Amino acid sequence: MRTNPMRRWTFPVGCWCVAAATLAAAVGEPLRLHPDNPHYFLFRGKPTILITSGEHYGAVLNLDFDYVRYLDALASDQLNLTRTFTGAAYVEPAGAFNIARNTLAPARERFIAPWARSDTAGYAGGGHKFDLTRWNEAYFQRFRDFVAQAARREIVVEVNLFCPMYDEAQWVLSPFSTNNNVNGLGAISRTNLYTLDQHGGLLAVQERFVRKIVEELRAFDNVYYEICNEPYFGGVTLAWQHHIADVILEAQKAAQTPAHAGGFQLISQNIANQSATIQAPHPAVSIFNFHYAAPPNAVAINYHLDKVIGDNETGFRGTNNTPYRTEAWDFLLAGGGLYNNLDYSFVAGHEDGAFVYPSSQPGGGNPAFRRELRVVRDFLNSFDFVKLRPDASVIRPGLPAGVTARALSQPGKAYALYLLRGAGKGSAGAPAPSGAISLELELPAGAYSAEWIDTRSGAVTKAGDLQHSGGTWPAPVPPFADDIALRVRAAATR
């Protein structure tokens, strides 16, 4: 039996398929789009929005990272998503992007990849070069255990298959670069790596890896695959992305088990930073992810696709919590179904998320922020949110410049509203006005109860019960600093 003494539970290599299939049978079909509202998920029989503040993607590939402790921290904060890079092609050098204790930058000789090491010394990150024809079973055992540990805590894992080489500093460390493997592959420009015609023989290696990871994770209900992180950098072609989606789909068909006869694991595609109109979507892609999606224009312009729109990476707006809390609320109240903040308080040795990072850090994350995310989660879960849709008609004109409002509604039944002064501190946009704000809502006749929610603490302030005759209701807005939420429900639904 091969076990890792750092982990709380592992499986014998030869018994893994049976154990994983038993786990899958116990939890049912994989994460899928909700059949009644595909802008959200259905997970283990429950309508689900994925919300997290997670580590910087090195949980598996960094041998010094205790992922069990990390997943315990996420579960304690009632967060339900983590994003991880596979390390098949991409790893970062120390100091990349000015991130302190970056989990994607393992210490020398602490990078574990899906490829077996050869007998030839000389890998740029320490140790022997890789053999791209042989698998590293210890890696796949670690990956399976990571996903299994997440599954036990009802945490979904975004498996990010590939990432572009932003510059030579990443390419010089890649197993795909010719200086790091013994297969004579990778003697190409880093910008030709993810193409269908200039890949220098690496496309077949990529395809083989995709089939392998799908086979290894086939039994889990808490996995979806993202084709490539930020493919709008580094020469990644759309044709290549669509080809990889085809390979994932074909691999899932080949590996389908009776436990998952009801559907395949989902596929996501990272579209753009901020916003873009999705062109020629691949039919197998169910999640369209954006980065740094503030304001959340990406949701409205792509909502008609009836897929989940996610903001699966944000940060790089300083270490203050406010920009990230307001981005989460604004995106999710616009109709998004997934939010992930880069949380730099998770590092090797501080997997509980208590690392105090320097003020020079590009982003934030900390225990207090993770508690703030629970407020938006609890707010949305207080509704039958599958029945909610974006509804700008609820909000009457007249808000002052610099104040934005979002509304999700089930007309006549429930209304979730969010007010934001400016675009959140630490970002560009109209100056945030001070003073009182007047808000008028257009509601049908009926009996309602209204409550204001403090987005930091979750404290509830009663706005009043009303027997409304229809038309405009002037909602009494309490004083607030940056943002505030309003919950309005028909009395009969309480």
RODO-2510 file (C-alpha; in nm, 4 decimals, decimal comma):
residues 494
     n   res          X          Y          Z
     1     m     0,0000     0,0000     0,0000
     2     r     0,1343     0,3438    -0,0939
     3     t     0,0233     0,6053     0,1527
     4     n     0,1191     0,9601     0,2349
     5     p     0,1589     1,0127     0,6090
     6     m     0,0654     1,3811     0,5734
     7     r    -0,2846     1,2911     0,4550
     8     r    -0,5687     1,1825     0,6785
     9     w    -0,6873     0,9133     0,4433
    10     t    -0,5644     0,7615     0,1210
    11     f    -0,6497     0,4640    -0,0950
    12     p    -0,4316     0,1725    -0,1957
    13     v    -0,3346     0,2286    -0,5577
    14     g    -0,4789    -0,1025    -0,6718
    15     c    -0,8097    -0,0471    -0,4903
    16     w    -0,8752     0,3109    -0,5939
    17     c    -1,1255     0,2421    -0,8727
    18     v    -1,3519     0,0411    -0,6442
    19     a    -1,3332     0,2954    -0,3620
    20     a    -1,3927     0,5918    -0,5920
    21     a    -1,6845     0,4219    -0,7632
    22     t    -1,8378     0,3508    -0,4218
    23     l    -1,7972     0,7177    -0,3281
    24     a    -1,9565     0,8281    -0,6567
    25     a    -2,2472     0,5886    -0,6149
    26     a    -2,3083     0,7296    -0,2695
    27     v    -2,3297     1,0907    -0,3839
    28     g    -2,5011     1,0492    -0,7202
    29     e    -2,4670     1,2255    -1,0511
    30     p    -2,2002     1,4896    -1,1123
    31     l    -2,2384     1,8626    -1,0707
    32     r    -2,4637     1,9859    -1,3483
    33     l    -2,6576     2,2889    -1,4640
    34     h    -2,9882     2,3253    -1,2853
    35     p    -3,2628     2,1974    -1,5184
    36     d    -3,5032     2,4756    -1,4150
    37     n    -3,2498     2,7570    -1,4394
    38     p    -2,9179     2,6722    -1,6084
    39     h    -2,7560     2,9914    -1,4816
    40     y    -2,7073     2,7976    -1,1578
    41     f    -2,5917     2,4496    -1,0595
    42     l    -2,7516     2,1382    -0,9179
    43     f    -2,5145     1,9568    -0,6814
    44     r    -2,6128     1,6533    -0,4768
    45     g    -2,9780     1,7325    -0,5256
    46     k    -2,9526     2,0972    -0,4142
    47     p    -2,9627     2,4216    -0,6147
    48     t    -2,6099     2,5591    -0,5848
    49     i    -2,4100     2,8763    -0,6412
    50     l    -2,0333     2,8245    -0,6198
    51     i    -1,8641     3,0853    -0,3985
    52     t    -1,5105     3,0785    -0,2621
    53     s    -1,1907     3,2574    -0,1708
    54     g    -0,9266     3,0013    -0,2574
    55     e    -0,5539     2,9440    -0,2767
    56     h    -0,3498     3,0333    -0,5833
    57     y    -0,3895     2,7010    -0,7624
    58     g    -0,0910     2,4981    -0,6420
    59     a    -0,2658     2,2687    -0,3929
    60     v    -0,1778     1,9510    -0,5841
    61     l     0,1416     2,0344    -0,7732
    62     n     0,3180     2,1809    -0,4676
    63     l     0,4333     1,8958    -0,2440
    64     d     0,4778     2,1286     0,0525
    65     f     0,1093     2,2273     0,0552
    66     d    -0,1113     2,0392     0,3036
    67     y    -0,4345     2,0398     0,1074
    68     v    -0,6347     1,8602     0,3778
    69     r    -0,5806     2,1479     0,6169
    70     y    -0,6694     2,3908     0,3383
    71     l    -0,9937     2,2117     0,2520
    72     d    -1,0822     2,2027     0,6206
    73     a    -1,0473     2,5822     0,6252
    74     l    -1,2752     2,6246     0,3235
    75     a    -1,5325     2,3919     0,4746
    76     s    -1,5168     2,5777     0,8064
    77     d    -1,5947     2,9001     0,6205
    78     q    -1,8750     2,7176     0,4346
    79     l    -1,7165     2,7862     0,0952
    80     n    -1,7788     2,5286    -0,1757
    81     l    -1,5251     2,5709    -0,4580
    82     t    -1,1530     2,5471    -0,5185
    83     r    -0,9574     2,5966    -0,8394
    84     t    -0,6389     2,4012    -0,9056
    85     f    -0,3839     2,3837    -1,1881
    86     t    -0,2731     2,0402    -1,3030
    87     g     0,0953     2,1198    -1,3539
    88     a     0,0979     1,9244    -1,6800
    89     a     0,2576     2,2182    -1,8563
    90     y     0,2656     2,5198    -1,6263
    91     v     0,4408     2,6123    -1,3034
    92     e     0,5646     2,9498    -1,1829
    93     p     0,9008     3,0748    -1,0570
    94     a     0,9343     3,2279    -0,7125
    95     g     0,8401     3,5953    -0,7161
    96     a     0,6050     3,5680    -1,0137
    97     f     0,3450     3,8472    -1,0204
    98     n     0,4923     3,9745    -0,6925
    99     i     0,3024     3,7065    -0,4969
   100     a     0,4567     3,6204    -0,1604
   101     r     0,4834     3,2469    -0,0829
   102     n     0,3074     3,1652    -0,4105
   103     t     0,1685     2,8102    -0,4008
   104     l     0,2125     2,7870    -0,7792
   105     a     0,5866     2,8353    -0,7286
   106     p     0,7034     2,5267    -0,5371
   107     a     1,0426     2,5199    -0,3705
   108     r     1,3214     2,3535    -0,5631
   109     e     1,2506     1,9830    -0,6240
   110     r     0,9022     2,0144    -0,4656
   111     f     0,7082     2,0321    -0,7933
   112     i     0,5092     1,7166    -0,8685
   113     a     0,3837     1,6675    -1,2244
   114     p     0,1835     1,3998    -1,4058
   115     w     0,4978     1,2993    -1,5932
   116     a     0,7509     1,0539    -1,4504
   117     r     1,1046     1,1732    -1,3964
   118     s     1,3714     1,0284    -1,6206
   119     d     1,7236     0,9213    -1,5301
   120     t     1,8628     1,2386    -1,6863
   121     a     1,9445     1,5267    -1,4546
   122     g     1,8843     1,8844    -1,5534
   123     y     1,5245     1,9983    -1,4916
   124     a     1,5310     2,3751    -1,4492
   125     g     1,3310     2,3495    -1,1262
   126     g     1,5626     2,0914    -0,9734
   127     g     1,5944     1,7161    -1,0137
   128     h     1,5704     1,5007    -1,3218
   129     k     1,4036     1,5868    -1,6497
   130     f     1,0568     1,4552    -1,7363
   131     d     0,9635     1,1660    -1,9620
   132     l     0,6445     1,2659    -2,1417
   133     t     0,5725     0,9035    -2,2344
   134     r     0,5424     0,7799    -1,8732
   135     w     0,2977     0,8699    -1,5957
   136     n     0,3859     0,9581    -1,2383
   137     e     0,1468     0,7443    -1,0336
   138     a     0,2268     0,9350    -0,7128
   139     y     0,0919     1,2492    -0,8787
   140     f    -0,2374     1,0898    -0,9759
   141     q    -0,2759     0,9354    -0,6323
   142     r    -0,2255     1,2810    -0,4809
   143     f    -0,4740     1,4367    -0,7255
   144     r    -0,7376     1,1707    -0,6580
   145     d    -0,6981     1,2142    -0,2845
   146     f    -0,7291     1,5911    -0,3169
   147     v    -1,0577     1,5569    -0,5065
   148     a    -1,1817     1,2885    -0,2670
   149     q    -1,1038     1,5072     0,0341
   150     a    -1,2904     1,7943    -0,1326
   151     a    -1,5839     1,5651    -0,2089
   152     r    -1,6141     1,4683     0,1569
   153     r    -1,6488     1,8381     0,2409
   154     e    -1,8949     1,9099    -0,0440
   155     i    -1,6368     2,1274    -0,2200
   156     v    -1,6314     2,1385    -0,6003
   157     v    -1,2933     2,1276    -0,7743
   158     e    -1,2282     2,3248    -1,0913
   159     v    -0,9542     2,1273    -1,2667
   160     n    -0,7714     2,3761    -1,4852
   161     l    -0,5986     2,1659    -1,7483
   162     f    -0,3586     2,4126    -1,9126
   163     c    -0,2271     2,7661    -1,8842
   164     p    -0,0416     2,9860    -2,1341
   165     m     0,3183     3,0846    -2,0816
   166     y     0,2967     3,4547    -2,0056
   167     d     0,6679     3,4981    -2,0567
   168     e     0,9885     3,2999    -2,0741
   169     a     1,0075     3,2648    -1,6961
   170     q     0,7223     3,0116    -1,7028
   171     w     0,8290     2,8444    -2,0265
   172     v     1,1770     2,7711    -1,8937
   173     l     1,0168     2,5664    -1,6109
   174     s     0,7565     2,3839    -1,8213
   175     p     0,7832     2,0053    -1,8663
   176     f     0,6772     2,0774    -2,2256
   177     s     0,9865     2,2859    -2,2954
   178     t     1,2597     2,0902    -2,4741
   179     n     1,5170     2,1708    -2,2034
   180     n     1,3025     1,9894    -1,9436
   181     n     1,2054     1,6604    -2,1103
   182     v     1,3959     1,3709    -2,2651
   183     n     1,1593     1,3271    -2,5579
   184     g     1,2947     1,5904    -2,7930
   185     l     0,9684     1,7839    -2,7719
   186     g     0,9033     2,1502    -2,7083
   187     a     1,1605     2,3126    -2,9373
   188     i     0,9006     2,5752    -3,0275
   189     s     0,8039     2,9254    -2,9315
   190     r     0,5991     2,9390    -2,6103
   191     t     0,3253     3,1160    -2,8107
   192     n     0,2822     2,8113    -3,0385
   193     l     0,2248     2,5632    -2,7570
   194     y    -0,1569     2,5582    -2,7707
   195     t    -0,2206     2,5410    -3,1431
   196     l    -0,3324     2,2725    -3,3853
   197     d    -0,0548     2,3235    -3,6385
   198     q     0,2605     2,4639    -3,4765
   199     h     0,2824     2,2633    -3,1547
   200     g     0,5956     2,0665    -3,2426
   201     g     0,4413     1,7307    -3,1552
   202     l     0,3042     1,8348    -2,8164
   203     l    -0,0636     1,8211    -2,9186
   204     a    -0,0633     1,4420    -2,8909
   205     v     0,0910     1,4706    -2,5429
   206     q    -0,1770     1,7190    -2,4399
   207     e    -0,4528     1,4933    -2,5708
   208     r    -0,3075     1,1956    -2,3883
   209     f    -0,2942     1,3898    -2,0622
   210     v    -0,6556     1,5061    -2,0956
   211     r    -0,7732     1,1482    -2,1488
   212     k    -0,5693     1,0336    -1,8503
   213     i    -0,6973     1,2954    -1,6055
   214     v    -1,0572     1,2333    -1,7129
   215     e    -1,0054     0,8615    -1,6602
   216     e    -0,8512     0,9194    -1,3169
   217     l    -1,1298     1,1511    -1,1969
   218     r    -1,4211     0,9877    -1,3768
   219     a    -1,5984     0,8675    -1,0621
   220     f    -1,6195     1,2033    -0,8841
   221     d    -1,9327     1,4157    -0,8742
   222     n    -1,7485     1,7314    -0,7587
   223     v    -1,5283     1,8014    -1,0625
   224     y    -1,5512     2,0199    -1,3688
   225     y    -1,2769     2,0831    -1,6236
   226     e    -1,1583     2,4226    -1,7424
   227     i    -0,9830     2,3985    -2,0770
   228     c    -0,7233     2,6689    -2,0254
   229     n    -0,6595     2,9528    -1,7872
   230     e    -0,6540     3,2948    -1,9586
   231     p    -0,6241     3,1675    -2,3178
   232     y    -0,6408     3,5257    -2,4400
   233     f    -0,2688     3,5486    -2,3573
   234     g     0,0236     3,3588    -2,5044
   235     g    -0,1046     3,2627    -2,8485
   236     v    -0,3738     3,0110    -2,7460
   237     t    -0,6097     2,9555    -3,0393
   238     l    -0,9859     2,9117    -3,0211
   239     a    -0,9616     2,6112    -3,2535
   240     w    -0,7272     2,4419    -3,0057
   241     q    -0,9647     2,5163    -2,7172
   242     h    -1,2561     2,3638    -2,9053
   243     h    -1,0433     2,0623    -2,9904
   244     i    -0,9576     2,0074    -2,6232
   245     a    -1,3288     2,0340    -2,5374
   246     d    -1,3897     1,7573    -2,7916
   247     v    -1,1164     1,5452    -2,6338
   248     i    -1,2668     1,5917    -2,2843
   249     l    -1,6090     1,4915    -2,4126
   250     e    -1,4789     1,1870    -2,5987
   251     a    -1,2771     1,0802    -2,2950
   252     q    -1,5818     1,1072    -2,0719
   253     k    -1,7845     0,8947    -2,3100
   254     a    -1,5103     0,6328    -2,3076
   255     a    -1,4806     0,6388    -1,9275
   256     q    -1,8487     0,6657    -1,8399
   257     t    -1,9510     0,4546    -1,5413
   258     p    -2,2981     0,3362    -1,4388
   259     a    -2,2845     0,5699    -1,1390
   260     h    -2,2651     0,8663    -1,3763
   261     a    -2,5042     0,7477    -1,6435
   262     g    -2,7110     1,0610    -1,5785
   263     g    -2,4528     1,2990    -1,7185
   264     f    -2,0902     1,3961    -1,7720
   265     q    -1,8699     1,6244    -1,5672
   266     l    -1,9036     1,9821    -1,6878
   267     i    -1,6598     2,1726    -1,9079
   268     s    -1,5780     2,5410    -1,8637
   269     q    -1,4077     2,7937    -2,0862
   270     n    -1,2281     3,1068    -1,9705
   271     i    -1,3441     3,3821    -2,2073
   272     a    -1,1825     3,7143    -2,1157
   273     n    -1,0712     3,9554    -1,8503
   274     q    -1,3546     4,1905    -1,7542
   275     s    -1,6108     4,1252    -2,0278
   276     a    -1,6666     4,0058    -2,3850
   277     t    -1,9459     3,8758    -2,6016
   278     i    -1,9060     3,5006    -2,6400
   279     q    -1,8689     3,4077    -3,0056
   280     a    -1,9385     3,0603    -3,1501
   281     p    -1,9723     2,8808    -2,8155
   282     h    -1,8759     2,5145    -2,8131
   283     p    -2,1905     2,3094    -2,7431
   284     a    -2,0137     2,0988    -2,4771
   285     v    -1,9147     2,4033    -2,2684
   286     s    -2,1550     2,4655    -1,9802
   287     i    -1,9660     2,7309    -1,7805
   288     f    -1,8268     3,0513    -1,9273
   289     n    -1,5752     3,2071    -1,6894
   290     f    -1,4400     3,5609    -1,6783
   291     h    -1,1637     3,7171    -1,4695
   292     y    -1,1745     4,0503    -1,2854
   293     a    -1,5353     4,0908    -1,3957
   294     a    -1,6164     4,4257    -1,2364
   295     p    -1,8531     4,5710    -1,3377
   296     p    -2,0382     4,2486    -1,4219
   297     n    -2,1259     4,3353    -1,7829
   298     a    -2,0242     3,9838    -1,8908
   299     v    -2,3370     3,8430    -1,7270
   300     a    -2,5944     4,0577    -1,9044
   301     i    -2,4460     4,0332    -2,2534
   302     n    -2,4149     3,6536    -2,2368
   303     y    -2,7168     3,5649    -2,0233
   304     h    -2,9151     3,4515    -2,3276
   305     l    -2,6832     3,1524    -2,3676
   306     d    -2,8544     2,9882    -2,0662
   307     k    -2,5281     2,8678    -1,9150
   308     v    -2,3499     2,9541    -1,5916
   309     i    -2,1524     3,2775    -1,6152
   310     g    -1,8675     3,2797    -1,3641
   311     d    -1,6109     3,5199    -1,2221
   312     n    -1,3562     3,2526    -1,1368
   313     e    -1,0569     3,4743    -1,0671
   314     t    -1,0265     3,8175    -0,9197
   315     g    -0,7589     4,0046    -0,7279
   316     f    -0,4869     4,2531    -0,8215
   317     r    -0,6853     4,5412    -0,6690
   318     g    -0,4874     4,5709    -0,3485
   319     t    -0,5229     4,4040    -0,0102
   320     n    -0,8392     4,5805     0,1102
   321     n    -1,1450     4,3532     0,1330
   322     t    -1,3939     4,6025    -0,0085
   323     p    -1,3220     4,5681    -0,3835
   324     y    -1,3573     4,1897    -0,3665
   325     r    -1,6662     4,1838    -0,1460
   326     t    -1,8421     4,4338    -0,3706
   327     e    -1,7321     4,2473    -0,6840
   328     a    -1,8821     3,9264    -0,5464
   329     w    -2,2140     4,0871    -0,4569
   330     d    -2,2349     4,2867    -0,7795
   331     f    -2,1550     3,9870    -1,0009
   332     l    -2,3848     3,7416    -0,8275
   333     l    -2,6734     3,9887    -0,7997
   334     a    -2,6352     4,0514    -1,1739
   335     g    -2,7173     3,6836    -1,2298
   336     g    -2,3762     3,5167    -1,2145
   337     g    -2,3520     3,1663    -1,0733
   338     l    -1,9872     3,1352    -0,9636
   339     y    -1,7355     3,3551    -0,7830
   340     n    -1,3732     3,2845    -0,6832
   341     n    -1,1408     3,5297    -0,5137
   342     l    -0,7640     3,4821    -0,5136
   343     d    -0,6800     3,4371    -0,1466
   344     y    -0,3119     3,4866    -0,0735
   345     s    -0,3487     3,3995     0,2956
   346     f    -0,3305     3,0311     0,1967
   347     v     0,0352     2,9297     0,1622
   348     a     0,2448     2,6248     0,2464
   349     g     0,2769     2,6208     0,6236
   350     h    -0,0354     2,8373     0,6667
   351     e    -0,2953     2,6238     0,4916
   352     d    -0,5517     2,7459     0,7460
   353     g    -0,5529     3,0785     0,5604
   354     a    -0,3880     3,2771     0,8395
   355     f    -0,0723     3,3899     0,6565
   356     v    -0,0192     3,7630     0,7016
   357     y     0,1093     3,8701     0,3634
   358     p     0,2999     4,1927     0,2912
   359     s     0,1163     4,5074     0,1900
   360     s     0,2845     4,4834    -0,1513
   361     q     0,0737     4,1783    -0,2339
   362     p    -0,1276     4,2269    -0,5556
   363     g    -0,4496     4,0941    -0,4016
   364     g    -0,6040     4,0050    -0,0712
   365     g    -0,7916     3,7372     0,1178
   366     n    -0,8053     3,6623     0,4896
   367     p    -1,0342     3,5015     0,7488
   368     a    -1,2442     3,8173     0,7859
   369     f    -1,3025     3,8368     0,4115
   370     r    -1,4076     3,4739     0,3955
   371     r    -1,6659     3,5463     0,6645
   372     e    -1,7938     3,8324     0,4495
   373     l    -1,8430     3,5919     0,1595
   374     r    -2,0666     3,3833     0,3832
   375     v    -2,3027     3,6818     0,4030
   376     v    -2,3673     3,6892     0,0277
   377     r    -2,3976     3,3110     0,0249
   378     d    -2,6533     3,3157     0,3070
   379     f    -2,8413     3,6027     0,1456
   380     l    -2,8816     3,4201    -0,1858
   381     n    -2,9636     3,0919    -0,0153
   382     s    -3,2439     3,2641     0,1756
   383     f    -3,4291     3,2746    -0,1581
   384     d    -3,5478     3,0014    -0,3893
   385     f    -3,2869     3,1561    -0,6174
   386     v    -3,3477     2,9185    -0,9084
   387     k    -3,6700     3,1143    -0,9619
   388     l    -3,4922     3,4497    -0,9688
   389     r    -3,3915     3,6330    -1,2869
   390     p    -3,2162     3,9684    -1,3440
   391     d    -3,4820     4,2395    -1,3468
   392     a    -3,3795     4,6016    -1,3964
   393     s    -3,7458     4,7086    -1,4255
   394     v    -3,7873     4,6745    -1,0489
   395     i    -3,5634     4,9768    -0,9885
   396     r    -3,7132     5,3129    -1,0803
   397     p    -3,4841     5,5785    -1,2345
   398     g    -3,3445     5,8430    -1,0037
   399     l    -3,0419     5,6973    -0,8273
   400     p    -2,7606     5,9505    -0,7938
   401     a    -2,4608     5,9286    -1,0249
   402     g    -2,2040     5,6847    -0,8915
   403     v    -2,4597     5,4552    -0,7321
   404     t    -2,5529     5,1299    -0,9067
   405     a    -2,8314     4,8877    -0,8245
   406     r    -2,8848     4,5231    -0,9191
   407     a    -3,2015     4,3229    -0,8795
   408     l    -3,2983     3,9599    -0,9126
   409     s    -3,6676     3,8937    -0,8947
   410     q    -3,9469     3,6424    -0,8950
   411     p    -4,2165     3,9004    -0,9736
   412     g    -4,4710     3,9388    -0,6976
   413     k    -4,2914     3,6809    -0,4827
   414     a    -3,9308     3,7719    -0,4055
   415     y    -3,6758     4,0433    -0,4793
   416     a    -3,3021     4,0456    -0,4073
   417     l    -3,1455     4,3906    -0,4485
   418     y    -2,7977     4,5331    -0,4100
   419     l    -2,6821     4,8958    -0,3912
   420     l    -2,3184     4,9925    -0,4503
   421     r    -2,1579     5,3338    -0,4129
   422     g    -1,9119     5,3747    -0,7003
   423     a    -1,7437     5,0514    -0,8086
   424     g    -1,5964     4,9652    -0,4701
   425     k    -1,2871     5,1187    -0,3170
   426     g    -0,9666     5,0500    -0,4978
   427     s    -1,1121     5,0637    -0,8485
   428     a    -1,1790     5,3232    -1,1138
   429     g    -1,5238     5,4626    -1,1798
   430     a    -1,7560     5,7410    -1,0727
   431     p    -1,6816     5,8874    -0,7287
   432     a    -1,8884     5,7244    -0,4581
   433     p    -2,1460     5,9799    -0,3422
   434     s    -2,1969     6,0326     0,0265
   435     g    -2,5183     6,1052     0,2106
   436     a    -2,8685     5,9628     0,1922
   437     i    -2,9906     5,7703    -0,1106
   438     s    -3,3491     5,7503    -0,2308
   439     l    -3,4571     5,4187    -0,3804
   440     e    -3,7926     5,3602    -0,5467
   441     l    -3,9076     5,0119    -0,6453
   442     e    -4,1786     4,9104    -0,8868
   443     l    -4,3764     4,6291    -0,7225
   444     p    -4,7091     4,4635    -0,8010
   445     a    -4,9870     4,4801    -0,5459
   446     g    -4,9448     4,2547    -0,2471
   447     a    -4,8271     4,2153     0,1116
   448     y    -4,4482     4,2284     0,1513
   449     s    -4,1797     4,2193     0,4146
   450     a    -3,8520     4,4021     0,3530
   451     e    -3,5143     4,3730     0,5269
   452     w    -3,1807     4,5499     0,4780
   453     i    -2,8657     4,3376     0,5039
   454     d    -2,5245     4,4654     0,6139
   455     t    -2,2930     4,3052     0,3563
   456     r    -1,9991     4,2915     0,5979
   457     s    -2,1620     4,1483     0,9083
   458     g    -2,4882     4,0027     0,7822
   459     a    -2,6815     4,2083     1,0379
   460     v    -3,0472     4,2516     0,9430
   461     t    -3,2439     4,5750     0,9778
   462     k    -3,6196     4,5598     0,9306
   463     a    -3,7374     4,7918     0,6529
   464     g    -4,1018     4,7284     0,7333
   465     d    -4,4083     4,5312     0,6348
   466     l    -4,6270     4,6848     0,3718
   467     q    -4,9626     4,6228     0,2147
   468     h    -4,8793     4,7570    -0,1286
   469     s    -5,1488     4,8634    -0,3731
   470     g    -4,9132     4,8377    -0,6700
   471     g    -4,6773     5,0778    -0,8446
   472     t    -4,3929     5,2684    -0,6833
   473     w    -4,2719     5,1939    -0,3315
   474     p    -4,0178     5,4375    -0,1828
   475     a    -3,7869     5,2024     0,0055
   476     p    -3,6338     5,3711     0,3134
   477     v    -3,2571     5,3292     0,2682
   478     p    -3,0533     5,3292     0,5916
   479     p    -2,7090     5,4926     0,6009
   480     f    -2,4327     5,2734     0,4547
   481     a    -2,0690     5,3150     0,3559
   482     d    -1,9965     5,1158     0,0389
   483     d    -2,2782     4,8718    -0,0263
   484     i    -2,5961     4,7271     0,1165
   485     a    -2,8483     4,4588     0,0208
   486     l    -3,2267     4,4480     0,0394
   487     r    -3,4468     4,1410     0,0669
   488     v    -3,8154     4,1807    -0,0219
   489     r    -4,0485     3,8837     0,0000
   490     a    -4,4205     3,8407    -0,0345
   491     a    -4,5637     3,7763     0,3101
   492     a    -4,7133     3,4442     0,2045
   493     t    -4,3707     3,3048     0,1067
   494     r    -4,2036     3,3635     0,4437
***
